[in-house]
Amino acid sequence: MSARPLIAHVVHRFALGGMENGMVNLLNHLPEGHSRHVIVCLEGYTDYRERIRRPDLEIHALHRRPGLDPSVYQKAWRLLRRLRPQVVHTRNLSALEIQAVAAAAGVRGRIHGEHGRDIFDLAGTNRRYNWLRRAMAPLVGHYIAVSQDLKAWLTASVGVPEDKVTQIYNGVDIERFAPRGQTRHRLGPPGFATPGSFIIGAIGRMAAVKDHRMLVRAFIRLAQALPQERNRLRLMIVGDGLARQDCIDLLAAAGLAHLAWLPGERADIPELLGAMDVFVLPSLGEGISNTLLEAMACGLPVAATNVGGNPELVTAGETGTLVPAGDDLALARALADYLAHPERARREGQRGRARVEARFSLQAMVASYLAVYDEALASGARARPAAVRARSFRL
């Protein structure tokens, strides 16, 4: 058996998403000699797992059934007892209850990460959810928040002591994600990316919280307000989810479907960003967006909603534009300004790239996670056995 400690990462489901992208970046860049890693999915996973390059990584699916499924706790307990990880790292509310299972299984190093909130509790004020968070807090050894906004919420609303929370920004591979130079990548159906086209782009899972419908409404407004520019305007939304068909239908109803490309999930993200002129993040809520950072690293001007951790990345008028969530008119005006002032777009894109280079490197992210893992491993070695006995979860 390897002498390297085992860290178990627990998520609801492993598929395309910002949190999962951050996990891929972390796992691919953690030094292999430090530790071994396993991903435990309460529900399941997709071929997105192929993006993880670690040859020793295992991934397990517990196939949680919809609704209340107590059997998933038994499955998780048995798996943790068999794997015997030194650290369990759960992520977001949907995996938080596994902290109790980990304690019962005798895992002494327990970390929980907050990466953002979903549509059902954007402000983090739901009493039932916060009751659960407070109930689990004594079992969590340490918290990681990906933004200052989430750290402040954990301490103020959940009551987690400040010294128990480490804020770690996501990191970007600035060699893989880089400005395109003079040549635009030609992607999409024939005639989509033409020499004079102005491509407005977005990348991410097409869930309600990402509010791609707002981006589509803004694009429709823009095309209607500037008929003389309609032949140049293009919209690219990359990703899959329940909102994709709604967006396609909105574009068709406006007679603009021929100006848009919604290809679904794609793996060639740097090339897609290299085809864009401006990047949009229209979310109703965010932690720290990986795709926003990647767009900035590619030297793109960005228009993002003024929510969550977005203002920590985007300085309005300097590295991009911030608009109110849900305000398609404000977004349309911001996009029209970039269309009319290409020099401003170029200048903000350059400043965004410089900001990513200075503050959001992969090396800094990996070093910060290593420090938290090392402390959890050291604390676990010093700790007494967990107060919750393993037999509590035996059949």
N, C-alpha and C positions, 0 to 999 in steps of 0.2 A: 504493500500500500504506500502511496506517495506521502512524503512527510509534509508536503505543502498543505496548508489549511484549505478547507472547502467553504465557499461562500454560496449560499442558495438565494437566488433572486426570485421573488414571488410576485407575479402579476396576474391580472384577471385574464388577459388574452394577449398573445404575442403576434402582432400583425403590424401593418404599416401605420405609423403614428409618430408624433413628436417624441413622446416618452420613450418609445421603443427605439427610435433613431438614436436618442441619447444613450440608451443601453448598448446599442451596437457600437457606437463610437468608443464608449468606455471599455467594453469587453475586448474590442480589437486592439486597444492600446495599453491596457494594463500589462505590466511585465509578466511573462509566463512563469518565471521562477518565483513569483510572489505567492500565488494561490491558484487553486482550481475553482471552477465555477459551474453552476448548474442553474438552469431556469425552470421554475415550476409554474405552470399555467393552470389557473383554477378552471378555466374553460377549455382552451385549446390554442393552437397556433397555426400559422400559414407558412408558405415557403419563404416568408420574410426572414425566417431563421437562417437561410442560406447566406445572408449578409454577414453573419458572424464567422470570422476566419479562425477562431481558436479550434485546433484539432481535438482538444480534450473536453470540449463543452458537451454536456448532456442537456436534453430538454425533455420535460415530462408534462403530460396533459392529464388533469384529473377529471375532465369532462363534467364539470358542474352543470346540473340541470337548471333550466329557467325557474325563477322564483326561489322559494326557500328549499335548500337542499342540504340538510345536516350531514349527509354522507360525505360531503367534500371534506369536512373536518377530520373524519376518520381516515380518509384516504391521505390527506396531508400529513396527519400524525404518523401513519405507518411509513410513508415515504421518508419523512424526516428522521424517524428512528432507524431506518435502514441506511440512509445516506450519512447520517451523523455529521452535519455541517457544523463548523465552529461559529458561523455567522449566518443569520437569516436577514435578508434585506427586502422588506415588502415595499410596494409602491402604490400610492394613492388609496383612496377610501375603500375601493372594491377588494383590496387585499389585506386591509388593516387587521381584520379579525384573525388572520393567521399568526399574528404576534402571540395570541393566547395559545394557539396550537404549538408554536415553537417553544414557548415557555414550558408547556406540558411535556414536550418531547425532550426537554433537557438542554435546549440550545441556549447558551449563555450570552452570546453576542447577538443583540437584536437591534436592528436599525429600520427606521421607516422613512421613506422619501415622499415628499409632496411635490408634484409636478404640475399641478393646476386642477381646477374644478370643472365639472361638466355642466351641461345645460340645466340639470335638475337642481343645482345649488351654486349658481354663479358667484354669489357674494360670500358663500361659506357661513351662512347664518341659520341653516336648517337645524332646529333644536334636536331632532332625533339623531341626525348625523353627528352633531357636536357632542351629544351625550355619549355616543359610541366612541368618539375620539378621546373624550375625557376618561372614559372607562378603561380604554386601552393604554392610556399614557403611562401609568406606572409600570407596565410591562415593556415599554419601549426604552431601550438603553440610550439611543441617540436619534435625532431627527436630522434629515437633510432637506433643505428647501432650495429650489432652483432660482428663486428670486427674493429680493428684499421684501417685496409685497407679500409673498407667502410666509416668509419668516415673521413679519410683523403680525400677520393674521394668526399664526400658530401661537405666538406668545400672548396676544391680546384677547383672542376669541376662544381659543382652546385651553389656554392657561399653562402652556409648556414653558418651563423656565428658560430664559434666554441662553444660558450657558449650556443648555441641552440641545441647541439647534445650531447647525452649521449651514451657512448659505453658500452654495456652490453653483456658479453659472455653468451652463452648457458650453462646451468647446467646439471649435470648428477646425476642420482640416483645411488650412489656408493654402496648401499646395494643390489639393484636389479641387477646391472651390476658389477660383481666381478669375479676375477680369478677362473678358474674351479677347481683348485687343481690337484689331480693326475688322476682323471677320466675324459675322454673325453666323451662328449655327442654323442651318436650314432644316427645320423639322416641321412635321405636320403634313396635312394633305397637300396635293399640288395647288400652288397659288396662295398658300396660307402665309408663309414667311417670304415676302417679296422684298426687294431692295428698299423700297420706300415705306414699308409697313411700320406701324407703331404697335408693338405687342405688349399688352397688359397681361400679366401672368400671376397665377397663384398655384401653390402646391400644398397638398395636405389631404387628410381624410375628409370626405364630404359629409360630415356630421352636422347636426343642427347648431352646435356650439361654435362651429367655424363660420357659419352664416355666409356661405358662398352665394346665397340668393341675393344678399345685399350688394355684392360685387356685380352680379348680373344686372340688377336694377340700375346700378350706377353706370354700367356700360351702355345700357339701353338709353338712359338719359343723355349720356355723352354723344352717342350716335345721332340722337334726335336733335340735340342742341347744335351740333356742328355737322350739318349735312355735307358741307364742302370737304370735310375730312373723312367721311365715311369709308371711302375706298382705301384709306390708310389704316383704319382702326382694326385691331384684331384682339380677341380674347382667348387666352389659354388657361384652362383650369385642369390641373393634373391631380388625380386621386380618385378614389372610389368611395361609395357610401350611399345612403338613402337619399341624400339631397341631389345627387347627380342628375337623375331623371327630371326632377323639378326644375333644375337650371336649364336643361335642354329644352324643356317645354316652354319656359319663359322666353328663351331666345327665339324659338320657333314662332310663338304667338306674336312677337314683335317684328317678325320678318328679318331677323338678324342671325339666324342659325349658320348661314354661309360665312359669317365673319368670325366664328368661334370654333375652337377645337377642344373637346373634352375627352381625352383618350383613355381615361381610367387610370389605374395604377401603373407606374413606370419605374424603372430602375436607373435610367440615365439622367439623374437629376442635374449634375453639373452642365450637361449639354442643353437641357431644357432651360436652365437659368441663362445660359449663354445665348439663347434665342430671344430673350425678353428685353424690353426697354424700360419697364418699371415693374416692380413686384408689389403685390397687395396682400395684406393679411387682414381680412375683414372680421375677425373673431369677436364673439360676444364676451369671451373670457380667455385668458392665456396665463401660463406660467412664464417660461422663457422659451420662445419659439425657435426650434432648430432651423426651420426653413427660412425664417426671417434673418437669422445670423448667416446662413449660407448665402442668401441673396445679397446681404451687405458685403460678405467676403468676395462675391463676384463683381462688386463695384456697381450694383444696381441702386438707383434711388428707390426708396420704399415708402409706401403709404399704408399705415397700420392704424387700427382702432386704439383709442386711448384707454386701454384696459390692462389689468394685471401687470405683468412685467414688461409690457411693450415700451412704456416710457423710460425704463431703465436701459433700453437698447437704442431707442430712437429719440434724438433731440430735434424737436420740430424746427425746421428752417435751417438745420445744420447737416443732419445726416438723413433726413426724411421728413415725412408729414404725418401728423397724428390727427385723426378725425373721430368724432363721437361714434360709439357703437350703434349700428343700425341706421345711420344717417347716410343714405345713398346719395342725397343731393350734395352733401359736403365732400363725399368721396369723388363724385363726378367732377366737382370743381377742382379738386386737387389733381386729378388726372388730366383735366384740361390745361392746368397750369404747367404740368410737366410736358405736355404735348406742345404747348406754345413757347416754352423756354428750355430748349435742349441743353443750353449751357448750364442752367441751374441744375438740371437732372444729372449732368456729368459731374459737376462740382460736389453735389451731395453724395453721389455714388463713390467718389474718391475718398471723401471724409468717412463714409461708412466703412469702407475697406480698411482705412487706417485705424478706426476705432476697434474693429474686430482683431486686427493684428496686435493691438496694444493690450486688449483686455479680455479676449475670449479665445485664447489658444487651447488646443487639446492638451498640451503639456501641463498647463495650469489646472485644468479640470481633473486630469488623471492624478496629479500630485495631491490635490485636495481630497479626492476619494480615497487614495491610499492612506492618507493620514487618519481619516475616520475609520477605515477598516483596521488599521494597525492598532488604534486605540480600543476598538471593540474586541479585537483578538486578545489584547493585553488585559482588558477588563474582564473578559470571559475567563481567562486563565486564573485570575485572582478571585473570581466570584464564587460564592457558595452555590450549590445546586438550586435550580429554580424552585420557588415555593409551590408552584402548581405541579402536582405529582403526575407522572406519566400515566399511571393506572386510570386516571380520570377519563382517558380517551380509549381505553381498551374495550373491545367487544365482550 
